[in-house]
Amino acid sequence: MYRIKTFNKISPVGLSRFDPDLYSVGDDLTCEDGILVRSAKLQDYEFPDNLLGIARAGVGVNNIPLDRCSQAGIAVFNTPGANANAVKELVLCAMLIGSRDVDGAIRWVRQQVDAGVDVTTVVEKGKSAFIGPEIYKKTLGVIGLGAIGSLVANLALDLGMDVYGYDPFLSVDSALRLDRHIHVVQDIHELYKRADYITIHIHFTPKTEKMINEKAIASMKRGARFINLARGEIVDDDAMLAALDTGKVATYVTDFPNNRIVQAPHVIAMPHLGASTPESEQNCAVMAVDQLRDYLENGNIRNSVNLPNVTLERSGVMRMCIIHKNIPAMLASITTLLATDGVNVENLSNKSKGDYAYTLVDLGSKVEQAVINDVTHLPNVIRVRVIE
């Protein structure tokens, strides 16, 4: 029986997909084979030796020690696209409240009531302080055209906006999702100089840390409105606050508040609401569970952030799953050793990702533990397991 440890609250819609005859699931388990997590920090968590996979019900994995997982042969999954619609809708909300100062207007109305003023006598005069532009016929710049960014770009077209997109790693699938009227630019500064609104949908990595800095902001149109529902660290707070102070940026809407940003004028800060819908939580949980199950039961890897995606239809009578370093001749070493041991290979698939590679081998017969040990002890092999 597989043991699955849960961190955070995971939607029961997802958890119900675990067969109770095959899985034991709970937040108090030890020696777990798999982990389901949302935002809990696992950097200092001591992983048991038998841990095979971690599934993040969401996209960002900065709460998971990826290098340590890779070195231990632990597959880490996320759920790209599962919360895309929820974030798309919040981007629309952010554009509207960033334009019309809806937040300030609501607070002003409440302040009048709290002060004992008959609010009906002051609204007509007071509303002029909260005037703002319509988004219709304005230009939206979308940085990152993946699952979320492509939805946002298409939605903006439907709202009558002109849309520019930038993504140096644009996949074929994402490109096919984009409406042909979206201007995809190769130079991000082309987007900056045209956009009245900019929304960013990229992963936080060492390369994207403080990507929105003084230089980037200097390239933007004066009075641009910037929306960050990706990660707080992507924006240089010092540069953004300076730009808000001078009016270079009219409004900064962020889903990642800190005490300094929240207190600044022209900042609208939300408490990480991007994926906070019941539909999104269910979608993420279902996708995370299904990916973890397929890996544990079949060895297939889908949407891994640290290992290559490899899927193979089952054949033969036993499957060998091998995580190893991505170096020349590894596949030849594995197949040669199996042939030497008299094992027939029915089918196999091998792919690499960065420093690591993953090989699935379907065998025509059951093999002895000695054969498994031989493969395990090959140089640069990190982990071997067999599935019958």
N, C-alpha and C positions, 0 to 999 in steps of 0.2 A: 504494500500500500504506500502511495506517495504521500508525503507530509508537506502541507503548504502553510507557511506562516504569513499572516496578514499584518501589515503595518497600516495605520490609519483605518478609516471606515471605508470598506469596499462595498459597492452596491450589491445587494443580494441578488439582483437580476444576473449579475456576472457570476457570483459564487454558486448559484444554482446550476451552473453548467458543469460543475465538477461532479462526476459519478461518485456517490457516497460509498460504493463498493470498492472504488479504486483510490479514493482520496480522503485524507483526514485534514480538515481545514480549521484554523483558529489562530488567535493572536498570542496564545500561551504555549505554542508548540516549541519543541527544541529539536535539534538534529534534522532540520527541515531539508527537503529536496528542492523546494521552490519557495520564492518569496513574492508576494503581491504588495505593492507599495504605491502611495501617492506622493506626498510631500515629506514624509519622515526622512530624517537625515541618517544615512547608513555609513557615513565615512568612518566612524569609529566602531561600527558593529563588527563583532568577531564572527565571520562566516564559518559554519561547520564544514568539515572536509567533504561531506557528501552533497553540499549545495550545488545544484546543477544550473539553475536559472533564476533570474530576477525579472519580473514583469512590472513595469511602471505604468499605472493607469493614468496616462497623460503623456506629454511630449518631452518636457524638459527633464534631463537626467543629471543635473548638477548636484543632486542630493545623493548620488551613487558613485562610489569610487571605481570608475571604469578601468583604470590601469590595474588596480589590484584584482578586479574581477577577471580581466583578460589573462593576467599572469596565472590565475588559479583555474582557468578553464571554465569560468562561469559566464553563461550567455546572459546579456542584458537586453531586454526588449522595451520598446515604448509603443505608443498607439497613435501614430500620425494620422490626422484626419478625423479621428473619433470625436474631437471637440471642436472641429473647424466651424460648424454652423453657429455654435454658441459664441465663439469669438467674433465671427463675422457680424453677428447682430450687435455685439457690444461696440464694434468699430463704428457702425452706423450711429449708435447712441453717442459715442464719443465725438464724432464729427458734428452732430447737432448741438450737444451741450457745449462744445468748444467754440461754436459759432455764435450762438444766441445767448450765452451766459444764463442758461436756464437754472443752473445751480445757484448763482448769485441772486437771481430774481426770486426764486422760491424762499431763500433765506431772508431777503428784504421784506417780503410779504409777512413772514412770521414775526420779524422784528417789529413791524408796525402794530401787529396785534398785541405782542408782548408789551409794547409801550403804551397801550391803551388807546391807540388811534383807531378811528373808524376807517378800516382799510378801503372801503368803497369810495371814500372821498379823496384818496391820494393816489390810487393806482394809475390814473391817466397821466398825471404829472410825473410819477415815479418811474414809469416804464421806460422812459427815454434813456435812462442810465444803462439799460440792458440790451440796447439795440445791437444787432449783429447780422452778418450777411447770410443769404441763402446759399446752399451748396449747389443748387442747380446751375449748370453751365460753368461751374468752377473746375479747376484741375486738381485731380488727386494723384499723388505719387505713391506707389506701393513698392516697398523694398522687401523682396522675398516673395516669390510667386509659387510657393508650394501649396499644400492643401488649404491653408487659410487664405494666403495672399491671393490666390486665383479666384476664390469665392468673393473676396472683398472687391477685387478689380471688376469682376462681372456685375456685381451688385451696383457698383458706382456708375457703370454704364447705363444700367436700367434707370438710375436716378437722374440721368441727363448730364452726368459729369464727363469731362474729358479725362482719360486715364493713361498715365505713364507707369510702366513697370520696369523694375531692375532686378535681375537675378543671374549672376554669373554661373550658377550651377543649375540652371533651369533644366528639369528632366523632360523627357519626351511626353510622359503622362501629364505633367503639369502644363506643358505647352499646348497639348491637345484640349485641355479644359478651358483655355483662355479664348475669349471672344476675339475675332480677328480685328476688331476695331481698337484694341488696346495697343498702345505704342510701347513696344519692348525695346529699351535702350541698352546699349553696351557700356555707356559712360554714366555713372551715377550722378555726375554733376549736371548732366542734361536734365535729369529728373528734378534735381534741386532747384534749378533756375526757373522751372516752369510751374512747379506745384504750389497751389494755394493751401493744400492739406497734404500731409505726409504721414503715412502709417507704416510701421516696420514689423515684419514677421519673419525673423531669422532666429537661429539658435544662438545662445550665448556660449562663446568659446574664447580662448585667449586672443584669437585674431579679431573677434568682434567686440571685445571689451572696449568701451568708450569710443566706439565707431562714430557715434554722433558727437563730435568734438567741435572745438572752435573753428577749425578749418572747414568742416562739413557745413556747419551753420552759416559761415560766411558766404557759402555758395548758394544759400537758399534765398528765395524771394523775401523781401521785407514784409513782415506781417503774416508769414506762414504759420499755420497751426500744426503742431506735431503731436502724433498719437503713438504711445508706446505700450502695447499690450503684450510685448514679447518677453523682455527681461530688463529690470532696472539698470543693470550694470552695462548695458549696451550704450546708454546715454551718459555723457560726462556731465555730472550735476553742475559743476562750476561753470562750464561753458553754457549750459542751458539757462541757468539763473542769470548770467550776464546778458544773454540774448533777450530774455524776458524783461529785464530791467530797461533795456534800450528800445524795446519794441521790435527788434529784429524778428523774434518769434512772438506772435500775439497770444497764443495759448499753448500750454503743455498739458496734455491729458495722459496720465500714467496709471497703470494698474499695479504699480510697485512703490508704495509710499515710504518715505522716511521722514523723520522729524524736520529735517532741514527743508526738504522740498515742499512739504505740506504747508509750511508757514509762509511760503513765498506767494506774492500776488500773481494772478494769471495762471495758477496751477490748479488743475482739477485732479485730485488723487482718489483712486478707488482701491478697495482692499482685495486685490487679486481676484476679480470677479469673472475673468475671461471664460473659464469653463464651468462656472458655478450655476449649472442648470441640472435638473434631474435627468434630462435626456442625455446631456453630455456625460455625466457621471456613469450612467448606465452603459452608454456606448463604449466609453473607455474601459470599464470593467469587463464587459463582454469580450472586447478585442484582446485585452491583456490576458484573460483566462484562456481564451481559445489558442493564443500563441504559445502560452506556457504549456498547455496540455499537449499541443502538437509536438512540442520539443521533447517533453518528457516521455510521451508514448511512442513517437515515431522518429525523433531526432531531427525533424524539420525545423529550420530557422527562418522565421519571417519577421521583418522589422527589427532586427538586432542593431544596436548602436555600436557594438564593439566587435562583432564577428560578422563574417559575410552571410548573406541570405542564401540558404541552400535548401531546396526541397526536392524530394525524389519519391516517386510512387513506389510503394513497397513491393519487393519481389524477393525470391529466395526464401530461406527459412530463418535467417538470422541477420540482423543489421548491426554493423560496427560503425560507431560515431567517433571520429577522431579530430580533436582540436590540436593544431600544431603550428609551429612557426612558419611564416611564409618565406621559405628559402628554396633554391633550386633543387630538383631531384627528390623532393619529399614524396611525391606521389609514386614515383618509380621505386623508391625504397620500400614503401608500404606494400605495393602489389608484388614486388619481387619476394619480399619476406613471406607473404601469404602463399605465393606459388611454391616457394621452398618447403613450406609446411604442408603442401598438398591440398590447399584450400581453393576451391573454385569461386571466382568472383562472378556473380550473376549480373551485377550492374553497379555503377558508382557515379558520384558527382563530386566535384571539387571546385571550390572557389576561394578567393583570397580577399582580404580587406586590410590594407596597411601592413602591419607586421605579423598578422595572423591569418591562418587559413583553416578551412573546415572541409573534411572529407567524409562522405557517407558511402559505405561499401555494403552492398547486399550480397550475402554469402549463400552458396548453394547447399551448404550443410552446416550443422552445428559444429562449433569448434571447441577444443579443449581450453581450459584456463591457461595452459602453457602457451598457446598461440596468442591469446590476448596479452599475456605478459610480454611476449616477444615484441609485439607492436608497441606496447606501453613503454618499453625500454629503448625504443629507437631514439637516437639523438633528435632533439628538438620537438619531440611529441610532448604535449602538455597534458592531455587527458584522453582516455579511451573508455568507452562504455559500449555494451552490447545490448540490443533489444531483440527479444524473441517474438 
